[in-house]
């Protein structure tokens, strides 16, 4: 699941080398926390949050088919430079 998320995000951003996805256990599943370059956050979020919502929906659908629960969050702090 983490590999799929990384693949999707890498296709969107300009600074793919700055992408870091932390996997954190959560009640009943896993939460993936995405850390990205500050300039790429807007591309990941998209207009009115459409892109991140679509990514979350896709990853959740894939997880549900496997009997898992996952969520995708964006890190509040962003990496720059």
mmCIF file of the N, C-alpha and C atoms, coordinates in Angstrom:
data_MODEL
# 
_entry.id   MODEL 
# 
loop_
_atom_site.group_PDB 
_atom_site.id 
_atom_site.type_symbol 
_atom_site.label_atom_id 
_atom_site.label_alt_id 
_atom_site.label_comp_id 
_atom_site.label_asym_id 
_atom_site.label_entity_id 
_atom_site.label_seq_id 
_atom_site.pdbx_PDB_ins_code 
_atom_site.Cartn_x 
_atom_site.Cartn_y 
_atom_site.Cartn_z 
_atom_site.occupancy 
_atom_site.B_iso_or_equiv 
_atom_site.pdbx_formal_charge 
_atom_site.auth_seq_id 
_atom_site.auth_comp_id 
_atom_site.auth_asym_id 
_atom_site.auth_atom_id 
_atom_site.pdbx_PDB_model_num 
ATOM 1   N N  . UNK A 1 1  ? 0.828   -1.188 0.000   1.00 0.00 ? 1  UNK A N  1 
ATOM 2   C CA . UNK A 1 1  ? 0.000   0.000  0.000   1.00 0.00 ? 1  UNK A CA 1 
ATOM 3   C C  . UNK A 1 1  ? 0.877   1.259  0.000   1.00 0.00 ? 1  UNK A C  1 
ATOM 4   N N  . UNK A 1 2  ? 1.923   1.212  0.803   1.00 0.00 ? 2  UNK A N  1 
ATOM 5   C CA . UNK A 1 2  ? 2.831   2.356  0.880   1.00 0.00 ? 2  UNK A CA 1 
ATOM 6   C C  . UNK A 1 2  ? 3.511   2.598  -0.469  1.00 0.00 ? 2  UNK A C  1 
ATOM 7   N N  . UNK A 1 3  ? 3.854   1.518  -1.162  1.00 0.00 ? 3  UNK A N  1 
ATOM 8   C CA . UNK A 1 3  ? 4.494   1.646  -2.474  1.00 0.00 ? 3  UNK A CA 1 
ATOM 9   C C  . UNK A 1 3  ? 3.559   2.296  -3.488  1.00 0.00 ? 3  UNK A C  1 
ATOM 10  N N  . UNK A 1 4  ? 2.291   1.930  -3.443  1.00 0.00 ? 4  UNK A N  1 
ATOM 11  C CA . UNK A 1 4  ? 1.305   2.521  -4.350  1.00 0.00 ? 4  UNK A CA 1 
ATOM 12  C C  . UNK A 1 4  ? 1.145   4.004  -4.071  1.00 0.00 ? 4  UNK A C  1 
ATOM 13  N N  . UNK A 1 5  ? 1.072   4.356  -2.805  1.00 0.00 ? 5  UNK A N  1 
ATOM 14  C CA . UNK A 1 5  ? 0.943   5.756  -2.417  1.00 0.00 ? 5  UNK A CA 1 
ATOM 15  C C  . UNK A 1 5  ? 2.165   6.552  -2.881  1.00 0.00 ? 5  UNK A C  1 
ATOM 16  N N  . UNK A 1 6  ? 3.335   6.003  -2.685  1.00 0.00 ? 6  UNK A N  1 
ATOM 17  C CA . UNK A 1 6  ? 4.562   6.668  -3.125  1.00 0.00 ? 6  UNK A CA 1 
ATOM 18  C C  . UNK A 1 6  ? 4.577   6.836  -4.645  1.00 0.00 ? 6  UNK A C  1 
ATOM 19  N N  . UNK A 1 7  ? 4.139   5.828  -5.368  1.00 0.00 ? 7  UNK A N  1 
ATOM 20  C CA . UNK A 1 7  ? 4.075   5.899  -6.831  1.00 0.00 ? 7  UNK A CA 1 
ATOM 21  C C  . UNK A 1 7  ? 3.153   7.027  -7.287  1.00 0.00 ? 7  UNK A C  1 
ATOM 22  N N  . UNK A 1 8  ? 1.965   7.113  -6.692  1.00 0.00 ? 8  UNK A N  1 
ATOM 23  C CA . UNK A 1 8  ? 1.003   8.155  -7.061  1.00 0.00 ? 8  UNK A CA 1 
ATOM 24  C C  . UNK A 1 8  ? 1.555   9.550  -6.777  1.00 0.00 ? 8  UNK A C  1 
ATOM 25  N N  . UNK A 1 9  ? 2.142   9.722  -5.605  1.00 0.00 ? 9  UNK A N  1 
ATOM 26  C CA . UNK A 1 9  ? 2.648   11.034 -5.217  1.00 0.00 ? 9  UNK A CA 1 
ATOM 27  C C  . UNK A 1 9  ? 3.870   11.443 -6.037  1.00 0.00 ? 9  UNK A C  1 
ATOM 28  N N  . UNK A 1 10 ? 4.727   10.489 -6.349  1.00 0.00 ? 10 UNK A N  1 
ATOM 29  C CA . UNK A 1 10 ? 5.922   10.786 -7.134  1.00 0.00 ? 10 UNK A CA 1 
ATOM 30  C C  . UNK A 1 10 ? 5.551   11.336 -8.509  1.00 0.00 ? 10 UNK A C  1 
ATOM 31  N N  . UNK A 1 11 ? 4.458   10.839 -9.068  1.00 0.00 ? 11 UNK A N  1 
ATOM 32  C CA . UNK A 1 11 ? 4.014   11.310 -10.381 1.00 0.00 ? 11 UNK A CA 1 
ATOM 33  C C  . UNK A 1 11 ? 3.509   12.752 -10.336 1.00 0.00 ? 11 UNK A C  1 
ATOM 34  N N  . UNK A 1 12 ? 3.115   13.225 -9.164  1.00 0.00 ? 12 UNK A N  1 
ATOM 35  C CA . UNK A 1 12 ? 2.537   14.562 -9.029  1.00 0.00 ? 12 UNK A CA 1 
ATOM 36  C C  . UNK A 1 12 ? 3.549   15.666 -8.744  1.00 0.00 ? 12 UNK A C  1 
ATOM 37  N N  . UNK A 1 13 ? 4.598   15.335 -8.021  1.00 0.00 ? 13 UNK A N  1 
ATOM 38  C CA . UNK A 1 13 ? 5.463   16.372 -7.456  1.00 0.00 ? 13 UNK A CA 1 
ATOM 39  C C  . UNK A 1 13 ? 6.709   16.632 -8.298  1.00 0.00 ? 13 UNK A C  1 
ATOM 40  N N  . UNK A 1 14 ? 7.328   17.782 -8.054  1.00 0.00 ? 14 UNK A N  1 
ATOM 41  C CA . UNK A 1 14 ? 8.580   18.141 -8.718  1.00 0.00 ? 14 UNK A CA 1 
ATOM 42  C C  . UNK A 1 14 ? 9.798   17.682 -7.923  1.00 0.00 ? 14 UNK A C  1 
ATOM 43  N N  . UNK A 1 15 ? 9.641   17.550 -6.613  1.00 0.00 ? 15 UNK A N  1 
ATOM 44  C CA . UNK A 1 15 ? 10.753  17.183 -5.731  1.00 0.00 ? 15 UNK A CA 1 
ATOM 45  C C  . UNK A 1 15 ? 10.488  15.792 -5.150  1.00 0.00 ? 15 UNK A C  1 
ATOM 46  N N  . UNK A 1 16 ? 10.525  14.789 -6.006  1.00 0.00 ? 16 UNK A N  1 
ATOM 47  C CA . UNK A 1 16 ? 10.214  13.426 -5.579  1.00 0.00 ? 16 UNK A CA 1 
ATOM 48  C C  . UNK A 1 16 ? 11.205  12.911 -4.534  1.00 0.00 ? 16 UNK A C  1 
ATOM 49  N N  . UNK A 1 17 ? 12.428  13.404 -4.584  1.00 0.00 ? 17 UNK A N  1 
ATOM 50  C CA . UNK A 1 17 ? 13.441  12.963 -3.628  1.00 0.00 ? 17 UNK A CA 1 
ATOM 51  C C  . UNK A 1 17 ? 13.134  13.435 -2.208  1.00 0.00 ? 17 UNK A C  1 
ATOM 52  N N  . UNK A 1 18 ? 12.279  14.436 -2.064  1.00 0.00 ? 18 UNK A N  1 
ATOM 53  C CA . UNK A 1 18 ? 11.930  14.958 -0.742  1.00 0.00 ? 18 UNK A CA 1 
ATOM 54  C C  . UNK A 1 18 ? 10.713  14.258 -0.138  1.00 0.00 ? 18 UNK A C  1 
ATOM 55  N N  . UNK A 1 19 ? 10.070  13.380 -0.899  1.00 0.00 ? 19 UNK A N  1 
ATOM 56  C CA . UNK A 1 19 ? 8.897   12.673 -0.384  1.00 0.00 ? 19 UNK A CA 1 
ATOM 57  C C  . UNK A 1 19 ? 9.301   11.642 0.661   1.00 0.00 ? 19 UNK A C  1 
ATOM 58  N N  . UNK A 1 20 ? 8.633   11.690 1.793   1.00 0.00 ? 20 UNK A N  1 
ATOM 59  C CA . UNK A 1 20 ? 8.827   10.701 2.846   1.00 0.00 ? 20 UNK A CA 1 
ATOM 60  C C  . UNK A 1 20 ? 7.444   10.307 3.335   1.00 0.00 ? 20 UNK A C  1 
ATOM 61  N N  . UNK A 1 21 ? 7.204   9.007  3.430   1.00 0.00 ? 21 UNK A N  1 
ATOM 62  C CA . UNK A 1 21 ? 5.921   8.525  3.923   1.00 0.00 ? 21 UNK A CA 1 
ATOM 63  C C  . UNK A 1 21 ? 6.184   7.710  5.179   1.00 0.00 ? 21 UNK A C  1 
ATOM 64  N N  . UNK A 1 22 ? 5.669   8.201  6.303   1.00 0.00 ? 22 UNK A N  1 
ATOM 65  C CA . UNK A 1 22 ? 5.796   7.490  7.571   1.00 0.00 ? 22 UNK A CA 1 
ATOM 66  C C  . UNK A 1 22 ? 4.570   6.618  7.767   1.00 0.00 ? 22 UNK A C  1 
ATOM 67  N N  . UNK A 1 23 ? 4.802   5.412  8.229   1.00 0.00 ? 23 UNK A N  1 
ATOM 68  C CA . UNK A 1 23 ? 3.720   4.468  8.486   1.00 0.00 ? 23 UNK A CA 1 
ATOM 69  C C  . UNK A 1 23 ? 3.515   4.392  9.996   1.00 0.00 ? 23 UNK A C  1 
ATOM 70  N N  . UNK A 1 24 ? 2.318   4.760  10.459  1.00 0.00 ? 24 UNK A N  1 
ATOM 71  C CA . UNK A 1 24 ? 2.040   4.764  11.889  1.00 0.00 ? 24 UNK A CA 1 
ATOM 72  C C  . UNK A 1 24 ? 0.856   3.855  12.184  1.00 0.00 ? 24 UNK A C  1 
ATOM 73  N N  . UNK A 1 25 ? 1.001   2.999  13.178  1.00 0.00 ? 25 UNK A N  1 
ATOM 74  C CA . UNK A 1 25 ? -0.136  2.149  13.542  1.00 0.00 ? 25 UNK A CA 1 
ATOM 75  C C  . UNK A 1 25 ? -1.258  2.995  14.133  1.00 0.00 ? 25 UNK A C  1 
ATOM 76  N N  . UNK A 1 26 ? -2.470  2.621  13.808  1.00 0.00 ? 26 UNK A N  1 
ATOM 77  C CA . UNK A 1 26 ? -3.641  3.319  14.328  1.00 0.00 ? 26 UNK A CA 1 
ATOM 78  C C  . UNK A 1 26 ? -4.645  2.261  14.769  1.00 0.00 ? 26 UNK A C  1 
ATOM 79  N N  . UNK A 1 27 ? -5.649  2.692  15.466  1.00 0.00 ? 27 UNK A N  1 
ATOM 80  C CA . UNK A 1 27 ? -6.668  1.764  15.933  1.00 0.00 ? 27 UNK A CA 1 
ATOM 81  C C  . UNK A 1 27 ? -7.334  1.091  14.734  1.00 0.00 ? 27 UNK A C  1 
ATOM 82  N N  . UNK A 1 28 ? -7.107  -0.189 14.606  1.00 0.00 ? 28 UNK A N  1 
ATOM 83  C CA . UNK A 1 28 ? -7.730  -0.949 13.534  1.00 0.00 ? 28 UNK A CA 1 
ATOM 84  C C  . UNK A 1 28 ? -7.033  -0.866 12.190  1.00 0.00 ? 28 UNK A C  1 
ATOM 85  N N  . UNK A 1 29 ? -5.895  -0.210 12.098  1.00 0.00 ? 29 UNK A N  1 
ATOM 86  C CA . UNK A 1 29 ? -5.245  -0.111 10.796  1.00 0.00 ? 29 UNK A CA 1 
ATOM 87  C C  . UNK A 1 29 ? -3.959  0.683  10.816  1.00 0.00 ? 29 UNK A C  1 
ATOM 88  N N  . UNK A 1 30 ? -3.725  1.383  9.728   1.00 0.00 ? 30 UNK A N  1 
ATOM 89  C CA . UNK A 1 30 ? -2.483  2.118  9.529   1.00 0.00 ? 30 UNK A CA 1 
ATOM 90  C C  . UNK A 1 30 ? -2.773  3.516  9.010   1.00 0.00 ? 30 UNK A C  1 
ATOM 91  N N  . UNK A 1 31 ? -1.987  4.475  9.466   1.00 0.00 ? 31 UNK A N  1 
ATOM 92  C CA . UNK A 1 31 ? -2.067  5.841  8.951   1.00 0.00 ? 31 UNK A CA 1 
ATOM 93  C C  . UNK A 1 31 ? -0.739  6.141  8.268   1.00 0.00 ? 31 UNK A C  1 
ATOM 94  N N  . UNK A 1 32 ? -0.822  6.599  7.032   1.00 0.00 ? 32 UNK A N  1 
ATOM 95  C CA . UNK A 1 32 ? 0.363   7.018  6.297   1.00 0.00 ? 32 UNK A CA 1 
ATOM 96  C C  . UNK A 1 32 ? 0.439   8.536  6.367   1.00 0.00 ? 32 UNK A C  1 
ATOM 97  N N  . UNK A 1 33 ? 1.552   9.041  6.882   1.00 0.00 ? 33 UNK A N  1 
ATOM 98  C CA . UNK A 1 33 ? 1.759   10.482 6.996   1.00 0.00 ? 33 UNK A CA 1 
ATOM 99  C C  . UNK A 1 33 ? 2.754   10.893 5.916   1.00 0.00 ? 33 UNK A C  1 
ATOM 100 N N  . UNK A 1 34 ? 2.309   11.790 5.042   1.00 0.00 ? 34 UNK A N  1 
ATOM 101 C CA . UNK A 1 34 ? 3.114   12.214 3.897   1.00 0.00 ? 34 UNK A CA 1 
ATOM 102 C C  . UNK A 1 34 ? 3.846   13.505 4.238   1.00 0.00 ? 34 UNK A C  1 
ATOM 103 N N  . UNK A 1 35 ? 5.164   13.476 4.101   1.00 0.00 ? 35 UNK A N  1 
ATOM 104 C CA . UNK A 1 35 ? 6.012   14.661 4.247   1.00 0.00 ? 35 UNK A CA 1 
ATOM 105 C C  . UNK A 1 35 ? 6.524   14.986 2.848   1.00 0.00 ? 35 UNK A C  1 
ATOM 106 N N  . UNK A 1 36 ? 6.356   16.232 2.430   1.00 0.00 ? 36 UNK A N  1 
ATOM 107 C CA . UNK A 1 36 ? 6.777   16.623 1.084   1.00 0.00 ? 36 UNK A CA 1 
ATOM 108 C C  . UNK A 1 36 ? 7.416   18.005 1.115   1.00 0.00 ? 36 UNK A C  1 
ATOM 109 N N  . UNK A 1 37 ? 8.083   18.335 0.041   1.00 0.00 ? 37 UNK A N  1 
ATOM 110 C CA . UNK A 1 37 ? 8.681   19.658 -0.133  1.00 0.00 ? 37 UNK A CA 1 
ATOM 111 C C  . UNK A 1 37 ? 7.573   20.702 -0.097  1.00 0.00 ? 37 UNK A C  1 
ATOM 112 N N  . UNK A 1 38 ? 7.853   21.851 0.483   1.00 0.00 ? 38 UNK A N  1 
ATOM 113 C CA . UNK A 1 38 ? 6.847   22.909 0.634   1.00 0.00 ? 38 UNK A CA 1 
ATOM 114 C C  . UNK A 1 38 ? 6.225   23.314 -0.697  1.00 0.00 ? 38 UNK A C  1 
ATOM 115 N N  . UNK A 1 39 ? 7.018   23.355 -1.750  1.00 0.00 ? 39 UNK A N  1 
ATOM 116 C CA . UNK A 1 39 ? 6.503   23.753 -3.059  1.00 0.00 ? 39 UNK A CA 1 
ATOM 117 C C  . UNK A 1 39 ? 5.549   22.718 -3.658  1.00 0.00 ? 39 UNK A C  1 
ATOM 118 N N  . UNK A 1 40 ? 5.623   21.483 -3.191  1.00 0.00 ? 40 UNK A N  1 
ATOM 119 C CA . UNK A 1 40 ? 4.792   20.413 -3.745  1.00 0.00 ? 40 UNK A CA 1 
ATOM 120 C C  . UNK A 1 40 ? 3.475   20.209 -2.999  1.00 0.00 ? 40 UNK A C  1 
ATOM 121 N N  . UNK A 1 41 ? 3.331   20.815 -1.843  1.00 0.00 ? 41 UNK A N  1 
ATOM 122 C CA . UNK A 1 41 ? 2.118   20.585 -1.051  1.00 0.00 ? 41 UNK A CA 1 
ATOM 123 C C  . UNK A 1 41 ? 0.856   21.002 -1.804  1.00 0.00 ? 41 UNK A C  1 
ATOM 124 N N  . UNK A 1 42 ? 0.910   22.109 -2.519  1.00 0.00 ? 42 UNK A N  1 
ATOM 125 C CA . UNK A 1 42 ? -0.250  22.559 -3.281  1.00 0.00 ? 42 UNK A CA 1 
ATOM 126 C C  . UNK A 1 42 ? -0.637  21.574 -4.371  1.00 0.00 ? 42 UNK A C  1 
ATOM 127 N N  . UNK A 1 43 ? 0.348   20.955 -4.994  1.00 0.00 ? 43 UNK A N  1 
ATOM 128 C CA . UNK A 1 43 ? 0.076   19.961 -6.032  1.00 0.00 ? 43 UNK A CA 1 
ATOM 129 C C  . UNK A 1 43 ? -0.553  18.711 -5.437  1.00 0.00 ? 43 UNK A C  1 
ATOM 130 N N  . UNK A 1 44 ? -0.121  18.338 -4.252  1.00 0.00 ? 44 UNK A N  1 
ATOM 131 C CA . UNK A 1 44 ? -0.674  17.160 -3.598  1.00 0.00 ? 44 UNK A CA 1 
ATOM 132 C C  . UNK A 1 44 ? -2.103  17.428 -3.132  1.00 0.00 ? 44 UNK A C  1 
ATOM 133 N N  . UNK A 1 45 ? -2.339  18.609 -2.604  1.00 0.00 ? 45 UNK A N  1 
ATOM 134 C CA . UNK A 1 45 ? -3.676  18.945 -2.105  1.00 0.00 ? 45 UNK A CA 1 
ATOM 135 C C  . UNK A 1 45 ? -4.637  19.161 -3.270  1.00 0.00 ? 45 UNK A C  1 
ATOM 136 N N  . UNK A 1 46 ? -4.223  19.913 -4.266  1.00 0.00 ? 46 UNK A N  1 
ATOM 137 C CA . UNK A 1 46 ? -5.079  20.179 -5.414  1.00 0.00 ? 46 UNK A CA 1 
ATOM 138 C C  . UNK A 1 46 ? -6.111  21.250 -5.119  1.00 0.00 ? 46 UNK A C  1 
ATOM 139 N N  . UNK A 1 47 ? -6.816  21.638 -6.147  1.00 0.00 ? 47 UNK A N  1 
ATOM 140 C CA . UNK A 1 47 ? -7.843  22.674 -6.029  1.00 0.00 ? 47 UNK A CA 1 
ATOM 141 C C  . UNK A 1 47 ? -8.977  22.164 -5.147  1.00 0.00 ? 47 UNK A C  1 
ATOM 142 N N  . UNK A 1 48 ? -9.244  22.882 -4.075  1.00 0.00 ? 48 UNK A N  1 
ATOM 143 C CA . UNK A 1 48 ? -10.285 22.522 -3.098  1.00 0.00 ? 48 UNK A CA 1 
ATOM 144 C C  . UNK A 1 48 ? -10.068 21.137 -2.493  1.00 0.00 ? 48 UNK A C  1 
ATOM 145 N N  . UNK A 1 49 ? -8.823  20.652 -2.504  1.00 0.00 ? 49 UNK A N  1 
ATOM 146 C CA . UNK A 1 49 ? -8.519  19.363 -1.891  1.00 0.00 ? 49 UNK A CA 1 
ATOM 147 C C  . UNK A 1 49 ? -8.893  18.157 -2.734  1.00 0.00 ? 49 UNK A C  1 
ATOM 148 N N  . UNK A 1 50 ? -9.151  18.365 -3.997  1.00 0.00 ? 50 UNK A N  1 
ATOM 149 C CA . UNK A 1 50 ? -9.608  17.265 -4.858  1.00 0.00 ? 50 UNK A CA 1 
ATOM 150 C C  . UNK A 1 50 ? -8.558  16.170 -5.043  1.00 0.00 ? 50 UNK A C  1 
ATOM 151 N N  . UNK A 1 51 ? -7.311  16.550 -5.210  1.00 0.00 ? 51 UNK A N  1 
ATOM 152 C CA . UNK A 1 51 ? -6.269  15.551 -5.481  1.00 0.00 ? 51 UNK A CA 1 
ATOM 153 C C  . UNK A 1 51 ? -6.036  14.667 -4.261  1.00 0.00 ? 51 UNK A C  1 
ATOM 154 N N  . UNK A 1 52 ? -5.840  15.264 -3.092  1.00 0.00 ? 52 UNK A N  1 
ATOM 155 C CA . UNK A 1 52 ? -5.590  14.452 -1.899  1.00 0.00 ? 52 UNK A CA 1 
ATOM 156 C C  . UNK A 1 52 ? -6.811  13.606 -1.560  1.00 0.00 ? 52 UNK A C  1 
ATOM 157 N N  . UNK A 1 53 ? -7.996  14.131 -1.800  1.00 0.00 ? 53 UNK A N  1 
ATOM 158 C CA . UNK A 1 53 ? -9.219  13.358 -1.548  1.00 0.00 ? 53 UNK A CA 1 
ATOM 159 C C  . UNK A 1 53 ? -9.279  12.135 -2.467  1.00 0.00 ? 53 UNK A C  1 
ATOM 160 N N  . UNK A 1 54 ? -8.921  12.321 -3.731  1.00 0.00 ? 54 UNK A N  1 
ATOM 161 C CA . UNK A 1 54 ? -8.917  11.206 -4.681  1.00 0.00 ? 54 UNK A CA 1 
ATOM 162 C C  . UNK A 1 54 ? -7.868  10.161 -4.301  1.00 0.00 ? 54 UNK A C  1 
ATOM 163 N N  . UNK A 1 55 ? -6.696  10.622 -3.876  1.00 0.00 ? 55 UNK A N  1 
ATOM 164 C CA . UNK A 1 55 ? -5.648  9.694  -3.450  1.00 0.00 ? 55 UNK A CA 1 
ATOM 165 C C  . UNK A 1 55 ? -6.105  8.913  -2.227  1.00 0.00 ? 55 UNK A C  1 
ATOM 166 N N  . UNK A 1 56 ? -6.698  9.602  -1.262  1.00 0.00 ? 56 UNK A N  1 
ATOM 167 C CA . UNK A 1 56 ? -7.204  8.920  -0.064  1.00 0.00 ? 56 UNK A CA 1 
ATOM 168 C C  . UNK A 1 56 ? -8.253  7.884  -0.428  1.00 0.00 ? 56 UNK A C  1 
ATOM 169 N N  . UNK A 1 57 ? -9.187  8.262  -1.298  1.00 0.00 ? 57 UNK A N  1 
ATOM 170 C CA . UNK A 1 57 ? -10.246 7.333  -1.701  1.00 0.00 ? 57 UNK A CA 1 
ATOM 171 C C  . UNK A 1 57 ? -9.672  6.102  -2.383  1.00 0.00 ? 57 UNK A C  1 
ATOM 172 N N  . UNK A 1 58 ? -8.710  6.295  -3.268  1.00 0.00 ? 58 UNK A N  1 
ATOM 173 C CA . UNK A 1 58 ? -8.106  5.180  -3.986  1.00 0.00 ? 58 UNK A CA 1 
ATOM 174 C C  . UNK A 1 58 ? -7.367  4.240  -3.037  1.00 0.00 ? 58 UNK A C  1 
ATOM 175 N N  . UNK A 1 59 ? -6.569  4.798  -2.147  1.00 0.00 ? 59 UNK A N  1 
ATOM 176 C CA . UNK A 1 59 ? -5.806  3.972  -1.207  1.00 0.00 ? 59 UNK A CA 1 
ATOM 177 C C  . UNK A 1 59 ? -6.748  3.247  -0.246  1.00 0.00 ? 59 UNK A C  1 
ATOM 178 N N  . UNK A 1 60 ? -7.790  3.932  0.218   1.00 0.00 ? 60 UNK A N  1 
ATOM 179 C CA . UNK A 1 60 ? -8.761  3.289  1.112   1.00 0.00 ? 60 UNK A CA 1 
ATOM 180 C C  . UNK A 1 60 ? -9.506  2.164  0.402   1.00 0.00 ? 60 UNK A C  1 
ATOM 181 N N  . UNK A 1 61 ? -9.851  2.359  -0.853  1.00 0.00 ? 61 UNK A N  1 
ATOM 182 C CA . UNK A 1 61 ? -10.528 1.325  -1.626  1.00 0.00 ? 61 UNK A CA 1 
ATOM 183 C C  . UNK A 1 61 ? -9.644  0.096  -1.777  1.00 0.00 ? 61 UNK A C  1 
ATOM 184 N N  . UNK A 1 62 ? -8.379  0.317  -2.100  1.00 0.00 ? 62 UNK A N  1 
ATOM 185 C CA . UNK A 1 62 ? -7.442  -0.800 -2.234  1.00 0.00 ? 62 UNK A CA 1 
ATOM 186 C C  . UNK A 1 62 ? -7.288  -1.546 -0.911  1.00 0.00 ? 62 UNK A C  1 
ATOM 187 N N  . UNK A 1 63 ? -7.224  -0.803 0.176   1.00 0.00 ? 63 UNK A N  1 
ATOM 188 C CA . UNK A 1 63 ? -7.071  -1.424 1.493   1.00 0.00 ? 63 UNK A CA 1 
ATOM 189 C C  . UNK A 1 63 ? -8.319  -2.207 1.875   1.00 0.00 ? 63 UNK A C  1 
ATOM 190 N N  . UNK A 1 64 ? -9.482  -1.655 1.599   1.00 0.00 ? 64 UNK A N  1 
ATOM 191 C CA . UNK A 1 64 ? -10.736 -2.322 1.935   1.00 0.00 ? 64 UNK A CA 1 
ATOM 192 C C  . UNK A 1 64 ? -10.849 -3.652 1.206   1.00 0.00 ? 64 UNK A C  1 
ATOM 193 N N  . UNK A 1 65 ? -10.423 -3.693 -0.039  1.00 0.00 ? 65 UNK A N  1 
ATOM 194 C CA . UNK A 1 65 ? -10.460 -4.943 -0.804  1.00 0.00 ? 65 UNK A CA 1 
ATOM 195 C C  . UNK A 1 65 ? -9.565  -6.008 -0.175  1.00 0.00 ? 65 UNK A C  1 
ATOM 196 N N  . UNK A 1 66 ? -8.551  -5.576 0.566   1.00 0.00 ? 66 UNK A N  1 
ATOM 197 C CA . UNK A 1 66 ? -7.640  -6.502 1.238   1.00 0.00 ? 66 UNK A CA 1 
ATOM 198 C C  . UNK A 1 66 ? -8.016  -6.711 2.702   1.00 0.00 ? 66 UNK A C  1 
ATOM 199 N N  . UNK A 1 67 ? -9.148  -6.133 3.126   1.00 0.00 ? 67 UNK A N  1 
ATOM 200 C CA . UNK A 1 67 ? -9.591  -6.288 4.503   1.00 0.00 ? 67 UNK A CA 1 
ATOM 201 C C  . UNK A 1 67 ? -8.806  -5.457 5.496   1.00 0.00 ? 67 UNK A C  1 
ATOM 202 N N  . UNK A 1 68 ? -8.229  -4.356 5.035   1.00 0.00 ? 68 UNK A N  1 
ATOM 203 C CA . UNK A 1 68 ? -7.414  -3.502 5.892   1.00 0.00 ? 68 UNK A CA 1 
ATOM 204 C C  . UNK A 1 68 ? -8.058  -2.129 6.021   1.00 0.00 ? 68 UNK A C  1 
ATOM 205 N N  . UNK A 1 69 ? -7.591  -1.365 7.002   1.00 0.00 ? 69 UNK A N  1 
ATOM 206 C CA . UNK A 1 69 ? -7.994  0.030  7.139   1.00 0.00 ? 69 UNK A CA 1 
ATOM 207 C C  . UNK A 1 69 ? -6.744  0.884  7.029   1.00 0.00 ? 69 UNK A C  1 
ATOM 208 N N  . UNK A 1 70 ? -6.782  1.888  6.176   1.00 0.00 ? 70 UNK A N  1 
ATOM 209 C CA . UNK A 1 70 ? -5.679  2.844  6.082   1.00 0.00 ? 70 UNK A CA 1 
ATOM 210 C C  . UNK A 1 70 ? -6.240  4.250  5.948   1.00 0.00 ? 70 UNK A C  1 
ATOM 211 N N  . UNK A 1 71 ? -5.422  5.217  6.316   1.00 0.00 ? 71 UNK A N  1 
ATOM 212 C CA . UNK A 1 71 ? -5.758  6.619  6.111   1.00 0.00 ? 71 UNK A CA 1 
ATOM 213 C C  . UNK A 1 71 ? -4.485  7.325  5.666   1.00 0.00 ? 71 UNK A C  1 
ATOM 214 N N  . UNK A 1 72 ? -4.655  8.402  4.933   1.00 0.00 ? 72 UNK A N  1 
ATOM 215 C CA . UNK A 1 72 ? -3.525  9.187  4.442   1.00 0.00 ? 72 UNK A CA 1 
ATOM 216 C C  . UNK A 1 72 ? -3.660  10.593 4.996   1.00 0.00 ? 72 UNK A C  1 
ATOM 217 N N  . UNK A 1 73 ? -2.605  11.068 5.648   1.00 0.00 ? 73 UNK A N  1 
ATOM 218 C CA . UNK A 1 73 ? -2.589  12.425 6.197   1.00 0.00 ? 73 UNK A CA 1 
ATOM 219 C C  . UNK A 1 73 ? -1.370  13.164 5.653   1.00 0.00 ? 73 UNK A C  1 
ATOM 220 N N  . UNK A 1 74 ? -1.506  14.472 5.568   1.00 0.00 ? 74 UNK A N  1 
ATOM 221 C CA . UNK A 1 74 ? -0.372  15.309 5.187   1.00 0.00 ? 74 UNK A CA 1 
ATOM 222 C C  . UNK A 1 74 ? 0.261   15.863 6.452   1.00 0.00 ? 74 UNK A C  1 
ATOM 223 N N  . UNK A 1 75 ? 1.576   15.848 6.507   1.00 0.00 ? 75 UNK A N  1 
ATOM 224 C CA . UNK A 1 75 ? 2.280   16.378 7.668   1.00 0.00 ? 75 UNK A CA 1 
ATOM 225 C C  . UNK A 1 75 ? 2.059   17.879 7.750   1.00 0.00 ? 75 UNK A C  1 
ATOM 226 N N  . UNK A 1 76 ? 1.899   18.378 8.959   1.00 0.00 ? 76 UNK A N  1 
ATOM 227 C CA . UNK A 1 76 ? 1.696   19.814 9.143   1.00 0.00 ? 76 UNK A CA 1 
ATOM 228 C C  . UNK A 1 76 ? 2.963   20.593 8.838   1.00 0.00 ? 76 UNK A C  1 
ATOM 229 N N  . UNK A 1 77 ? 4.087   20.069 9.273   1.00 0.00 ? 77 UNK A N  1 
ATOM 230 C CA . UNK A 1 77 ? 5.343   20.743 8.962   1.00 0.00 ? 77 UNK A CA 1 
ATOM 231 C C  . UNK A 1 77 ? 5.769   20.278 7.581   1.00 0.00 ? 77 UNK A C  1 
ATOM 232 N N  . UNK A 1 78 ? 6.319   21.189 6.828   1.00 0.00 ? 78 UNK A N  1 
ATOM 233 C CA . UNK A 1 78 ? 6.753   20.841 5.480   1.00 0.00 ? 78 UNK A CA 1 
ATOM 234 C C  . UNK A 1 78 ? 8.242   21.080 5.358   1.00 0.00 ? 78 UNK A C  1 
ATOM 235 N N  . UNK A 1 79 ? 8.868   20.278 4.541   1.00 0.00 ? 79 UNK A N  1 
ATOM 236 C CA . UNK A 1 79 ? 10.302  20.419 4.320   1.00 0.00 ? 79 UNK A CA 1 
ATOM 237 C C  . UNK A 1 79 ? 10.526  21.394 3.181   1.00 0.00 ? 79 UNK A C  1 
ATOM 238 N N  . UNK A 1 80 ? 11.488  22.248 3.332   1.00 0.00 ? 80 UNK A N  1 
ATOM 239 C CA . UNK A 1 80 ? 11.833  23.162 2.243   1.00 0.00 ? 80 UNK A CA 1 
ATOM 240 C C  . UNK A 1 80 ? 13.316  23.040 1.942   1.00 0.00 ? 80 UNK A C  1 
ATOM 241 N N  . UNK A 1 81 ? 13.682  23.427 0.744   1.00 0.00 ? 81 UNK A N  1 
ATOM 242 C CA . UNK A 1 81 ? 15.052  23.373 0.200   1.00 0.00 ? 81 UNK A CA 1 
ATOM 243 C C  . UNK A 1 81 ? 15.576  21.995 -0.014  1.00 0.00 ? 81 UNK A C  1 
# 
